[in-house]
């Protein structure tokens, strides 16, 4: 259903582009906007992983630097039938994570030190499985295509304003100044709404596949509950400085959204947990509704795995890792 919805939204975005483009600039205007947006997003597609990892100060680790984390990623990648991604750690107190890369062969998974300190082993595995699901689903490619079409629509909106204000009597787009201003505002807004809807759909799909990869959907649900609550209390200054990267993270690092809305890049955490509960039931897994930590995020009641994620000593082995 998520794949069908994504395809339907992409088809709607494409139809919007074609309609706006033809109305404003005819076939030549459509082609120019698509080529311009495609060129910019092609550059981003090939270089975005390096840019975003550098932007968030991510440091690559290997089996010697972070043996437990690296082994966990390797095992989950094997389960997902994926090549081993590069593994990064970001020195950031907010628990969060993201995946990037243009394809499974050139992918990376990055987690924050806050995530490694705040979540237990099964919850960390659930988060990593979610990020591997994004890689398996080729969500980077989907969002690149989406951004290309949305960018082209925004360019057409600007072109509409320029052509409407130019006062050229030979201009035959039929919009006029008021129509051009309306098109400049409404067309990019509509494209942004569809783009965000696609982003929310891909999060649901990654939750579902991630729960299957880890084998413990409710561990991922528990992780989402904790991360969502801590996102309110623990600022992510790097993400605040680069809000365009917020959609990459498993939970919005800028603010914890309390409800699905048209302008949200992430679904409501409560809705994601409910979907994971349904998956757990289908998989025959018993569950208790996840509860956020009752003490301060870095207090003693939150599970703090050892070894390379901040506690010292061997990491606790449980669940599918026992």
Secondary structure as UniProt FT lines:
FT   HELIX           2..55
FT   TURN            56..57
FT   STRAND          58..61
FT   TURN            63..65
FT   HELIX           67..79
FT   TURN            80..81
FT   STRAND          86..90
FT   STRAND          97..103
FT   TURN            104..105
FT   STRAND          106..112
FT   HELIX           113..118
FT   HELIX           121..136
FT   TURN            137..138
FT   HELIX           139..165
FT   TURN            169..170
FT   HELIX           176..214
FT   HELIX           217..233
FT   HELIX           237..241
FT   HELIX           243..248
FT   TURN            262..263
FT   HELIX           269..282
FT   TURN            283..284
FT   TURN            297..298
FT   TURN            300..301
FT   HELIX           307..309
FT   TURN            310..311
FT   HELIX           319..321
//
